[in-house]
Amino acid sequence: MTESGCVDASDTRWSNLAADLDALAEAQEAAETDAVVAELTRAEHAATGLASRLRAAIGVAVAVDLPDGEPVRGVVGDAAGTWLLLEAAARSPERHLVPLAAIDGVSGLGAGSVPAPRREIAMTTLLRDLQRDRRTLLVRTRGQVYRGRIARVGADHLDLDVLDGRHREQRVVPFAALLCVSDAPPGMGP
């Protein structure tokens, strides 16, 4: 203020300039923080694998696209680094074991993820359980669907006793060709 009691215009301008500079600094700091958060989010997404996304979707209905063009639908029952287990949405005992390498796409997944547990069950363990139970299965490969029972599980393949009604044969299916192993629908018994 001046001696006459009036406000000096230069004091007001300095106050306004200081306020503008403070606001500009705060805006720049907020923008830098947003950029850092966005970069950290992108880095976290880049480190998230499909298995982690599937583990976060346990209990969620999804559709899984496979290379043969026939999707598999179900509720995510479990997932590991190399496989996905889908259970039927309705009161059906049907289940599908899908190697992650065979998945072309998944519909119905959320954005969440769950890290892998310390020890995961190997797909071969699940296949050996199916072998022990002597279940009749549908085994889908890139070019065929076989109905049969697992006779043996190797490190990178399974032997399938094919049941086609006329004769029985044993088929070796490399895991690299495997798209899905499903419970055979009722009425497709041995």
C-alpha positions in Angstrom: 0.0 0.0 0.0 1.1 3.5 -0.5 1.0 6.3 2.1 -2.3 7.5 0.8 -3.9 4.1 1.6 -4.2 2.8 -2.0 -3.0 -0.5 -3.0 0.1 -0.4 -5.2 -0.6 -2.1 -8.5 3.0 -3.4 -8.6 2.5 -5.3 -5.3 -0.7 -6.9 -6.7 1.2 -7.9 -9.9 4.0 -9.4 -7.9 1.5 -11.4 -5.8 -0.4 -12.6 -8.9 2.9 -13.5 -10.5 4.0 -15.5 -7.5 0.7 -17.3 -7.3 0.9 -18.1 -11.1 4.4 -19.5 -10.6 3.3 -21.6 -7.7 0.3 -23.0 -9.7 2.6 -23.7 -12.7 5.1 -25.5 -10.5 2.3 -27.6 -8.9 0.9 -28.5 -12.3 4.3 -29.5 -13.6 4.9 -31.6 -10.5 1.5 -33.3 -10.9 2.2 -34.0 -14.6 5.6 -35.5 -13.7 4.0 -37.7 -11.1 1.3 -38.9 -13.5 4.0 -39.7 -16.1 6.0 -41.8 -13.5 2.8 -43.6 -12.4 1.9 -44.3 -16.1 5.4 -45.7 -16.8 5.3 -47.9 -13.7 1.9 -49.2 -14.7 3.2 -50.0 -18.2 6.2 -51.8 -16.7 4.0 -53.8 -14.4 1.7 -54.8 -17.3 4.7 -55.8 -19.4 5.8 -58.2 -16.7 2.4 -59.8 -16.3 1.9 -63.2 -18.0 -1.2 -64.8 -19.2 -1.2 -67.4 -16.4 -1.3 -64.6 -13.9 -4.3 -63.0 -15.6 -6.0 -66.4 -15.7 -5.3 -67.1 -12.0 -7.1 -63.8 -11.2 -10.1 -65.0 -13.2 -10.8 -68.2 -11.1 -14.5 -68.6 -11.0 -15.1 -66.4 -14.0 -16.8 -67.7 -17.2 -14.5 -67.3 -20.3 -14.3 -68.3 -23.9 -10.9 -69.6 -25.1 -10.1 -69.5 -28.8 -8.1 -72.4 -30.1 -6.2 -72.8 -33.4 -8.7 -75.2 -34.9 -11.5 -72.6 -34.8 -13.6 -74.3 -32.1 -13.7 -72.2 -28.9 -13.9 -73.8 -25.5 -16.1 -72.2 -22.9 -16.2 -72.6 -19.2 -15.5 -71.2 -15.8 -11.8 -70.9 -14.9 -11.1 -73.5 -12.3 -7.3 -73.2 -12.1 -4.3 -72.1 -14.1 -0.6 -72.6 -14.0 2.3 -71.4 -16.1 1.6 -74.0 -18.8 -2.1 -74.9 -18.6 -5.6 -73.8 -17.9 -8.4 -75.8 -16.4 -12.0 -74.9 -17.4 -15.0 -76.3 -15.6 -18.5 -76.4 -17.0 -20.6 -73.4 -16.1 -23.8 -75.5 -15.5 -24.1 -78.6 -13.4 -22.1 -80.7 -15.9 -19.0 -82.7 -14.9 -17.3 -81.6 -18.2 -13.9 -80.1 -17.8 -11.3 -78.9 -20.3 -7.5 -79.0 -19.8 -5.9 -76.5 -22.3 -2.2 -75.9 -22.7 -1.5 -72.2 -22.6 0.6 -72.6 -25.8 -2.6 -73.6 -27.6 -4.6 -70.5 -26.8 -5.2 -68.0 -29.6 -7.2 -65.7 -27.4 -9.5 -65.4 -24.3 -12.7 -63.5 -23.9 -14.0 -62.5 -20.5 -10.8 -61.9 -18.7 -10.5 -58.9 -16.3 -7.4 -56.7 -16.0 -6.3 -58.2 -12.6 -3.5 -60.7 -12.1 -2.3 -63.1 -9.4 1.4 -64.1 -9.1 2.3 -67.7 -9.4 2.5 -69.8 -6.2 5.9 -71.1 -5.1 5.2 -74.5 -6.6 2.8 -75.1 -9.5 1.3 -78.4 -10.6 2.7 -79.6 -13.9 0.3 -80.4 -16.8 1.8 -83.9 -16.8 0.5 -84.4 -13.2 -3.0 -83.6 -14.3 -2.8 -85.9 -17.3 -1.5 -88.7 -15.0 -4.5 -88.2 -12.8 -6.7 -88.6 -15.8 -4.8 -91.7 -16.8 -5.2 -93.2 -13.3 -9.0 -92.5 -13.3 -9.3 -94.2 -16.7 -11.7 -91.5 -17.9 -13.0 -91.5 -21.4 -11.7 -88.3 -22.9 -11.8 -86.2 -26.1 -8.3 -85.3 -27.1 -8.1 -82.4 -29.6 -5.1 -81.8 -31.7 -4.5 -79.4 -34.5 -6.0 -81.7 -37.0 -8.1 -84.4 -35.2 -10.3 -85.2 -32.2 -9.7 -88.6 -30.6 -11.9 -90.3 -28.1 -10.1 -92.6 -25.8 -8.2 -93.1 -22.5 -4.7 -92.0 -21.6 -2.5 -95.1 -21.4 0.8 -93.3 -20.6 2.1 -89.8 -20.0 5.7 -88.9 -21.0 7.7 -85.8 -20.6 6.4 -84.2 -23.9 3.7 -86.6 -25.1 0.9 -88.9 -24.1 -0.2 -92.3 -25.4 -3.9 -92.5 -26.0 -5.9 -95.7 -26.3 -8.2 -94.6 -29.1 -11.8 -95.9 -28.7 -13.6 -95.6 -32.0 -16.1 -98.5 -31.7 -14.6 -100.7 -34.5 -11.1 -101.3 -33.3 -8.7 -100.0 -30.7 -5.4 -98.4 -31.5 -2.8 -96.5 -29.6 -2.0 -93.0 -30.7 1.0 -90.9 -29.5 0.1 -87.2 -29.2 3.0 -84.8 -28.7 2.1 -81.9 -26.3 3.1 -79.5 -29.0 0.1 -80.7 -31.0 -2.3 -80.8 -28.1 -5.1 -78.2 -28.1 -7.4 -79.5 -25.4 -8.2 -82.6 -23.3 -11.9 -82.7 -22.3 -14.2 -85.1 -20.5 -16.2 -87.1 -23.1 -19.8 -86.1 -23.0 -22.2 -88.6 -21.4 -23.3 -91.3 -23.8 -19.8 -91.5 -25.3 -18.7 -94.3 -23.0 -16.0 -96.8 -23.7 
